[in-house]
Amino acid sequence: MKLSSFWKSWLGLWLLLSTALAARFAAFSVEPFGPQRVNLDTGVTTLPQGGVLTDNETGLRLKGQFMEYREGDFIYLRRGEMASEAYAITAAELRLNIPKQMAIIDGLSLSHALFSELQIKKAYFFLAENILVGTEDIRGRKPVLEAQRIVIDIKAKNALVIGDFVFRQQGSALQGKGTQSRLFLSMAGNTLRGTTRIPPEAATLETWLKRVP
């Protein structure tokens, strides 16, 4: 039986989309800690005892005590972590939108060159650009930081604090009050520097606030 041109086009499109969706997730390997449950209606795989998902191309590693995922769509974890060579993030909850390459994270703790430990109540991580945006209750230990909003360039090792903040490091202190306050953090060798004299490149960091939901 010959297929009409319409059905040939539809079949070709379906195969193309199916291949694209599969390829988006093909680089991940899955190591469950227990049973795997697959919902054939929704395509969602649940790891009730958690597991590890590793991107074999980038080295990105996601680990959770409970995990759900759907190929080409999302990865969700509770009480887990996301880590690469440049950073380590622990999270109470994390949901990664695979097509958008964006993670929404609750109860985040970040270990990175800028901070030995930075805790953020609510954050958004843009994986392709390595940009982390914190929007609620930001607290750092070394150095001491209290703020409400921060944008961190993981790769460039700098950050912009926006609005009210308190920053203390090695006996010195900086403080800002009001929505117009800004603090720029950057690495000079192995030394973290903070300044309220904001360089022009910091304007690019601030634009990321407009991209969070």
Secondary structure in CASP SS format (residue, H / E / C, confidence):
PFRMAT SS
TARGET T0000
AUTHOR 0000-0000-0000
METHOD secondary structure of the structure
MODEL  1
M C 1.00
K C 1.00
L C 1.00
S C 1.00
S H 1.00
F H 1.00
W H 1.00
K H 1.00
S H 1.00
W H 1.00
L H 1.00
G H 1.00
L H 1.00
W H 1.00
L H 1.00
L H 1.00
L H 1.00
S H 1.00
T H 1.00
A H 1.00
L H 1.00
A H 1.00
A H 1.00
R H 1.00
F H 1.00
A H 1.00
A C 1.00
F E 1.00
S E 1.00
V E 1.00
E E 1.00
P E 1.00
F C 1.00
G C 1.00
P C 1.00
Q C 1.00
R E 1.00
V E 1.00
N C 1.00
L C 1.00
D C 1.00
T C 1.00
G C 1.00
V C 1.00
T E 1.00
T E 1.00
L E 1.00
P C 1.00
Q C 1.00
G C 1.00
G E 1.00
V E 1.00
L E 1.00
T E 1.00
D E 1.00
N C 1.00
E C 1.00
T C 1.00
G C 1.00
L C 1.00
R E 1.00
L E 1.00
K E 1.00
G E 1.00
Q E 1.00
F E 1.00
M E 1.00
E E 1.00
Y E 1.00
R E 1.00
E C 1.00
G C 1.00
D C 1.00
F E 1.00
I E 1.00
Y E 1.00
L E 1.00
R E 1.00
R E 1.00
G E 1.00
E E 1.00
M E 1.00
A E 1.00
S C 1.00
E C 1.00
A C 1.00
Y C 1.00
A E 1.00
I E 1.00
T E 1.00
A E 1.00
A E 1.00
E E 1.00
L E 1.00
R E 1.00
L E 1.00
N E 1.00
I C 1.00
P C 1.00
K C 1.00
Q C 1.00
M E 1.00
A E 1.00
I E 1.00
I E 1.00
D E 1.00
G E 1.00
L E 1.00
S E 1.00
L E 1.00
S E 1.00
H C 1.00
A C 1.00
L C 1.00
F C 1.00
S C 1.00
E C 1.00
L E 1.00
Q E 1.00
I E 1.00
K E 1.00
K E 1.00
A E 1.00
Y E 1.00
F E 1.00
F E 1.00
L C 1.00
A C 1.00
E C 1.00
N C 1.00
I E 1.00
L E 1.00
V E 1.00
G E 1.00
T E 1.00
E E 1.00
D E 1.00
I E 1.00
R E 1.00
G E 1.00
R C 1.00
K C 1.00
P C 1.00
V E 1.00
L E 1.00
E E 1.00
A E 1.00
Q E 1.00
R E 1.00
I E 1.00
V E 1.00
I E 1.00
D E 1.00
I C 1.00
K C 1.00
A C 1.00
K C 1.00
N E 1.00
A E 1.00
L E 1.00
V E 1.00
I E 1.00
G E 1.00
D E 1.00
F E 1.00
V E 1.00
F E 1.00
R E 1.00
Q E 1.00
Q C 1.00
G C 1.00
S E 1.00
A E 1.00
L E 1.00
Q E 1.00
G E 1.00
K C 1.00
G C 1.00
T C 1.00
Q C 1.00
S C 1.00
R E 1.00
L E 1.00
F E 1.00
L E 1.00
S E 1.00
M E 1.00
A E 1.00
G C 1.00
N C 1.00
T E 1.00
L E 1.00
R E 1.00
G E 1.00
T E 1.00
T C 1.00
R C 1.00
I C 1.00
P C 1.00
P C 1.00
E C 1.00
A H 1.00
A H 1.00
T H 1.00
L H 1.00
E H 1.00
T H 1.00
W H 1.00
L H 1.00
K H 1.00
R H 1.00
V C 1.00
P C 1.00
END
